[in-house]
Amino acid sequence: MKDRLFYFIFIVLSLLTPSILIASEEGIEKNLIRMQAKDRADFIFEQKVALVIGLSDYPENSNIPSLSYAENDALALEKKLTAFGYRVRILTNHQATTGAVLSVIDDLGQYLTPDKGTFIFYFSGHGFAQDKDNYLATYESDMNNLERTGLSLNRVIDRLQTIGARRHVLLIDACRNDPNTGSKNLNNPRSFKEFDFAEGTQILFSTKYGGKSYEYSQLGHGVYTYYLLQGLDGKARREDGMLTFSGLADYVSVNVKDYVFRAKKTQLPFVAGERHGVFLIHGQNRQKKRPWYKNPWVWVGMLSAGSAAAYFNRDRDSDGNHDIQTR
């Protein structure tokens, strides 16, 4: 009797053990690049900082029209990145001068160890190209003299490089000229030109070279930032729980193009920078697990255990070890 009981327990445990292990295994899509545990842990425990800038209101004498949702964009992104564990500084409207932007980059850089950590730079406002350089329209910018009053994007990149963080991520929702304003000062809106970036830097622009970016009252945001926030909320997250720059860029690009196309406009986000390895934006300590009921080994184990139990009970009944009621 004891031998049969031991044999039954052995069979059940042998059949269920692979089911339990596989059910707890992290579900990872076949086409994903598996991340080493060390890389994931390094990212999770490294310092992460972000500078978030949103300019809805420009001075009247700047000849730059105000925007409706740039400040809302920045406030929403600040909240999201703070929840992700980033140390976030936000500059909006009159706070976002060129001097303040560069100063905050330096301040945040002090939290990062050289060759470690992540720095996110986000800008929502107007952006233009002049001659061979690209400019962010900070608060004191003047449309008639952007080269002197605007903030060169090259200057931002250079300042970030001096910090030496492992990852620099720039999210630029600029050149956001609302075509419905009919502003006489923006008859020929200008956009970013192409330029080279240093290794370790990834940039997601809201529009291609020469294009426009749009904001919509139905969204309460610029369309780029709306889908950026959606992606950060989880819609761009990988099956293994990691949120990468590539995944976020793909999600934003597809949805922005589709939304603006339905509005009979064109906006084509594009990516620039060095693509090397997996560029993380946010990670989780535990990866998303496959639901137990989707694991075929669980069902195999349960059916096998049931069969073994039925066989064991049949043997016990034949030996008279069970009371069997009859009519």
NORZI-V704160 format. One record per residue. N is the residue number from 1. SS is DSSP state (helix for helix, strand for strand, loop for the rest). PHI is phi in whole degrees, -180 to 180 (NA if undefined). NEAR is the number of other ideal C-beta (glycine too) atoms within 8 Angstrom. Layout:
# NORZI-V704160
n=[N:N]
ss=[SS:SS]
phi=[PHI:PHI]
near=[NEAR:NEAR]
This chain:
# NORZI-V704160
n=[1:2:3:4:5:6:7:8:9:10:11:12:13:14:15:16:17:18:19:20:21:22:23:24:25:26:27:28:29:30:31:32:33:34:35:36:37:38:39:40:41:42:43:44:45:46:47:48:49:50:51:52:53:54:55:56:57:58:59:60:61:62:63:64:65:66:67:68:69:70:71:72:73:74:75:76:77:78:79:80:81:82:83:84:85:86:87:88:89:90:91:92:93:94:95:96:97:98:99:100:101:102:103:104:105:106:107:108:109:110:111:112:113:114:115:116:117:118:119:120:121:122:123:124:125:126:127:128:129:130:131:132:133:134:135:136:137:138:139:140:141:142:143:144:145:146:147:148:149:150:151:152:153:154:155:156:157:158:159:160:161:162:163:164:165:166:167:168:169:170:171:172:173:174:175:176:177:178:179:180:181:182:183:184:185:186:187:188:189:190:191:192:193:194:195:196:197:198:199:200:201:202:203:204:205:206:207:208:209:210:211:212:213:214:215:216:217:218:219:220:221:222:223:224:225:226:227:228:229:230:231:232:233:234:235:236:237:238:239:240:241:242:243:244:245:246:247:248:249:250:251:252:253:254:255:256:257:258:259:260:261:262:263:264:265:266:267:268:269:270:271:272:273:274:275:276:277:278:279:280:281:282:283:284:285:286:287:288:289:290:291:292:293:294:295:296:297:298:299:300:301:302:303:304:305:306:307:308:309:310:311:312:313:314:315:316:317:318:319:320:321:322:323:324:325:326:327]
ss=[loop:helix:helix:helix:helix:helix:helix:helix:helix:helix:helix:helix:helix:helix:helix:helix:helix:helix:helix:helix:helix:helix:helix:helix:loop:strand:loop:loop:loop:loop:loop:loop:loop:loop:loop:loop:helix:helix:helix:helix:helix:helix:helix:helix:helix:loop:loop:strand:strand:strand:strand:strand:strand:strand:loop:loop:loop:loop:loop:helix:helix:helix:loop:loop:loop:loop:loop:loop:loop:helix:helix:helix:helix:helix:helix:helix:helix:helix:helix:helix:helix:helix:helix:loop:loop:loop:strand:strand:strand:strand:strand:strand:helix:helix:helix:loop:loop:helix:helix:helix:helix:helix:helix:helix:helix:helix:helix:helix:helix:loop:loop:loop:loop:loop:loop:loop:loop:strand:strand:strand:strand:strand:strand:strand:loop:loop:strand:strand:strand:strand:loop:loop:strand:strand:strand:strand:loop:loop:loop:loop:loop:loop:helix:helix:helix:helix:helix:helix:helix:loop:strand:strand:helix:helix:helix:helix:helix:helix:helix:helix:helix:helix:helix:loop:loop:loop:strand:strand:strand:strand:strand:strand:strand:loop:loop:loop:loop:loop:loop:loop:loop:loop:loop:helix:helix:helix:loop:loop:loop:loop:loop:loop:loop:loop:loop:loop:loop:loop:loop:loop:strand:strand:strand:strand:strand:loop:loop:loop:loop:loop:loop:loop:loop:loop:strand:strand:loop:loop:loop:loop:strand:strand:helix:helix:helix:helix:helix:helix:helix:helix:helix:helix:helix:helix:helix:loop:loop:loop:loop:loop:loop:loop:strand:strand:helix:helix:helix:helix:helix:helix:helix:helix:helix:helix:helix:helix:helix:helix:helix:helix:helix:helix:loop:loop:loop:loop:loop:loop:loop:strand:strand:strand:strand:loop:loop:loop:loop:loop:loop:strand:strand:strand:loop:loop:loop:loop:loop:loop:strand:loop:loop:helix:helix:helix:loop:helix:helix:helix:helix:helix:helix:helix:helix:helix:helix:helix:helix:helix:helix:helix:helix:helix:helix:helix:helix:helix:helix:helix:loop:loop:loop:loop:loop:loop:loop:loop:loop]
phi=[NA:-64:-64:-68:-64:-62:-63:-64:-64:-63:-62:-62:-65:-64:-79:-84:-57:-64:-66:-65:-64:-70:-65:-89:-69:-70:-78:-128:-62:-64:-89:-89:-82:-67:-96:-68:-58:-65:-62:-65:-65:-59:-64:-62:-96:-74:-71:-134:-130:-150:-113:-116:-127:-141:-119:-95:-113:-111:-59:-61:-85:-84:64:-113:-69:-74:-113:-91:-129:-62:-65:-59:-56:-65:-64:-68:-70:-57:-62:-67:-69:-62:-64:-82:94:-80:-83:-115:-116:-121:-126:-128:48:-65:-73:-88:-87:-59:-61:-66:-61:-66:-66:-68:-57:-63:-62:-67:-62:-70:-83:-104:-82:-51:67:-137:86:-131:-121:-104:-116:-121:-134:-124:170:-86:-143:-143:-118:-142:57:-111:-126:-116:-134:-95:-84:-76:-61:-92:-68:-126:-55:-82:-151:-68:-61:-92:-103:-84:-101:-64:-68:-61:-67:-64:-60:-60:-67:-64:-66:-68:-72:78:-65:-70:-130:-117:-121:-112:-118:-114:-105:-131:55:-104:-72:-75:-67:-85:-76:64:-62:-69:-82:-126:-66:-127:-61:-111:-127:-77:-95:-74:-155:-86:-127:-78:-61:89:-121:-124:-131:-116:-85:-76:-151:-75:-59:84:-98:-114:-116:-125:-128:-131:-64:-64:-95:73:-152:-66:-62:-62:-69:-58:-78:-61:-65:-62:-64:-67:-70:133:-72:-106:-76:-71:-64:-88:91:-89:-109:-107:-62:-62:-64:-68:-63:-63:-64:-63:-61:-62:-75:-64:-59:-67:-65:-69:-62:-66:-89:64:-126:-134:-147:-121:-61:-146:-109:-137:120:-90:-101:-137:72:-96:-98:-84:-109:-154:-129:-122:-64:-119:-82:-67:-94:-72:-56:-59:-75:-95:-97:-62:-66:-62:-68:-61:-64:-65:-66:-65:-64:-65:-65:-64:-64:-64:-64:-64:-66:-63:-64:-66:-65:-67:-88:78:-85:-119:-81:-110:-78:-129:-81]
near=[6:5:6:10:9:8:8:11:8:8:11:12:8:7:13:11:8:9:14:9:8:10:12:6:8:9:10:9:8:4:3:9:4:6:9:6:6:6:9:11:8:9:10:9:5:11:9:12:16:15:16:14:14:17:17:13:7:12:6:4:5:10:7:11:10:7:13:8:13:16:13:11:14:16:11:11:15:12:8:11:13:9:6:10:5:11:9:11:11:11:13:12:10:6:8:14:10:9:6:10:15:12:8:11:15:10:8:15:12:6:8:14:7:5:6:10:13:15:18:15:13:14:12:16:17:14:15:14:10:9:5:3:11:12:15:15:16:13:11:9:16:12:11:5:7:13:9:6:8:14:13:9:14:9:9:15:13:8:11:13:10:7:12:7:14:8:11:13:15:15:12:14:16:15:15:17:12:10:7:4:8:4:7:5:8:10:4:4:8:7:14:14:9:5:8:3:9:8:5:9:14:15:12:16:12:15:14:9:8:4:11:13:15:13:13:9:5:4:10:7:13:16:15:14:15:12:13:14:12:11:13:15:7:5:7:12:9:10:8:13:11:14:13:11:11:9:12:15:12:9:13:15:12:8:10:15:11:8:10:12:9:6:8:4:9:7:15:10:15:10:11:9:9:9:7:6:3:9:12:12:12:9:10:9:4:6:10:10:10:10:6:7:5:5:12:5:10:12:8:10:13:10:8:11:12:8:8:12:10:8:8:11:9:8:9:10:10:6:7:5:6:7:3:5:4:3:2]
